[in-house]
């Protein structure tokens, strides 16, 4: 079934039962126009996505330097996930995984759009998909057909180009969003006093949307440019963080502190608006980040490395879900979850079916949110067959239980004695003790799982580069941990 058939059929054949905010059921009625009448018992969705925000850069995730009272309060009112992951260590693939429920490897959308050029490296990067195809049925399209008003305000980064006119055929309005505004990261010369990262504009538009659509079920996707580079903040806030104890530590950056505080203020204003409109108890709020923080801007302590790498610092991110009447306030979940899980979660909550009949890689988080069970999932996976100015190199990874294996393609694809790293994340969250030689059976098991998964999703692999030039290749990549270190 293609995309158009899906959109035509789901409105009539997909008249499923929708979950109300307390877990009860209410029938959704199909209409002649192919959509279902809005039902007040359907929960709203407010999805707030930060950019490059690291796992440990919030108060509720252990920071004593960055001030995030509103996000911390959200965590106290909902469920905090300690082992949540982005599907990729860079932005565009993770955003595609949120929209589709599919691994970036399956979509062949595996790098930030439009990626980087590395003509002299050992391998050629694959010819990957540099936009989200319109044939993909997004979660916005599913919810729109189910009677939701949909909006995307902020960074999109899934079009064939960032700005018009090239971007327009693949912008959010073509992917199921009734309203949309696309913002871009600022240039380094922009004045941080003048809303350089568009936090105020995104927030104001989102508040207006909530006001106008408070009586309808809605899906509001608030996707910030903050805290992506260039790292800049309002002078008064930067000075505040410069004066705080710990400002000289490598994980603490006063400019990032200013940016995070502005982001937190935006979250607070949105949550306050839900309260003022009397719809907070009908709205599921999700707070997430598209990948880990950039290590050169701030260390991701206690995690290793950062953005563009498959060490924990590049992929483990904060995730908070508030679902009034269902999620226990102040609860914590330690089960590994990943960004492909949002799509099936929203499907289950709204009673929608996967009418597109296409593979969905994620698992619904509802059992975790309700505390009625686990996901019973064997593993989660990553595939990053690219070079990046901040990366160690092309790689893949798998996490099964507490064990995580990283494969470095520069060695393994060449047929050499592949470079593999194995970590027990329960005992070694900083990934310092490579167990590949100490536990060869476990390493071999995960190697086979990762290889089988790549075959299953038809992952693209790098290929030998006939123009490889060691003298001209990027020389700044740090070496992976030696086996047995």
Secondary structure, DSSP 4 states (H G I P E B T S, - for coil): --HHHHHHHHHHHT--EEEBTTS-EEEPPB-TTSSBPP-TTBPEEEEEEESS--TTSSGGGT-SSS--HHHHHHHHHSEEEEEEE-SSSSHHHHHHHHHHSS-HHHHT--SSTT----TTSSEEPP----S--TTS--HHHHHHHTT-EEEEEE----SSSSSTTTTGGGSGGGTT-SEEEE--PPPTTS-GGG-TT-HHHHHHHHHHHHHHTTTS-EEEEEE--TTPSS----HHHHHHHHTSTTTTSTT--HHHHHHHHHHHHHHHHHHHHHHHTT-GGGEEEEEEESS---TTTS--TTS-S-TTSSSHHHHEEEEEEE-TTTSPTTEEE-S-EETTHHHHHHHHHHT---TT---------HHHHHTS-------EEEEE----TT-S-SEEEEEETTEEEEEEHHHHTTTSS-EEEEEETTT-TT-----TTTTHHHHHHHHHHHHHHHHHHT----EE-TT--TTTS---PPPPPPTT-
